[in-house]
């Protein structure tokens, strides 16, 4: 969230979208690891 990344408009929708994708990926990984613990 530096000034160079966001420009003068503040946080962009793409940054929020990327954040949501990362959070969703982490949740999916944790659920998968709980369902299939023998693979880890």
C-alpha positions as CSV (number, residue, x, y, z in Angstrom):
1,X,0.0,0.0,0.0
2,X,2.7,2.5,-0.9
3,X,1.9,5.7,-2.7
4,X,3.5,4.5,-5.9
5,X,1.3,1.4,-6.1
6,X,-2.0,3.1,-5.6
7,X,-1.3,6.4,-7.3
8,X,-3.3,9.4,-6.2
9,X,-6.7,7.7,-6.1
10,X,-6.1,5.7,-3.0
11,X,-6.7,1.9,-2.8
12,X,-7.9,0.5,-6.0
13,X,-10.4,-2.2,-6.6
14,X,-7.7,-4.5,-8.0
15,X,-5.8,-4.4,-4.7
16,X,-8.9,-5.4,-2.8
17,X,-9.6,-8.1,-5.3
18,X,-6.1,-9.5,-5.0
19,X,-6.4,-9.4,-1.2
20,X,-9.7,-11.4,-1.4
21,X,-8.1,-13.9,-3.7
22,X,-5.2,-14.5,-1.4
23,X,-7.5,-14.8,1.6
24,X,-9.8,-17.2,-0.2
25,X,-6.8,-19.3,-1.3
26,X,-5.5,-19.5,2.2
27,X,-8.9,-20.6,3.5
28,X,-9.2,-23.2,0.7
29,X,-5.7,-24.6,1.5
30,X,-6.5,-24.8,5.2
31,X,-9.8,-26.6,4.6
32,X,-8.1,-29.0,2.2
33,X,-5.3,-29.7,4.7
34,X,-7.9,-30.5,7.3
35,X,-9.9,-32.8,5.1
36,X,-6.8,-34.6,3.6
37,X,-4.2,-34.5,6.4
38,X,-2.6,-37.7,5.1
39,X,-1.1,-35.8,2.1
40,X,0.9,-33.4,4.4
